[in-house]
């Protein structure tokens, strides 16, 4: 409902409860709240911790990490995480659609060649 700051404040108070702290749905909402508040660094730290705990092969987490770079127009950084996800599954085309949705030009460089059309 747009209460991102309040939600994060509440989460930080109750996260001592392991059941809540490790609930993936709650964790995803925490990350979305950081992104909505333009706190990409906080979202990335939280995501990096989850990737370390869960192993770096989580498609959804890598796509969310890529999404944190979009508002900062760091497409090359986003593509590093997209590339990781791409080799795990092609479903990360969703993130490319997000790039297009945000109106950013998709930049491909020599090192990262994700899609051949």
Buried (B, 14 or more C-beta within 10 A) or exposed (E): EEEBEEBBEEBEEEBEEEEEEEEEEBBBBBBBBBBEBEBBEBBBEBBEEBBEEEEBEBBBBBBBBBBBBBEEEBBEBBBBBBBBBBEEEEEBBBBBEBBEEEEBEEEEEEEBEBEEE
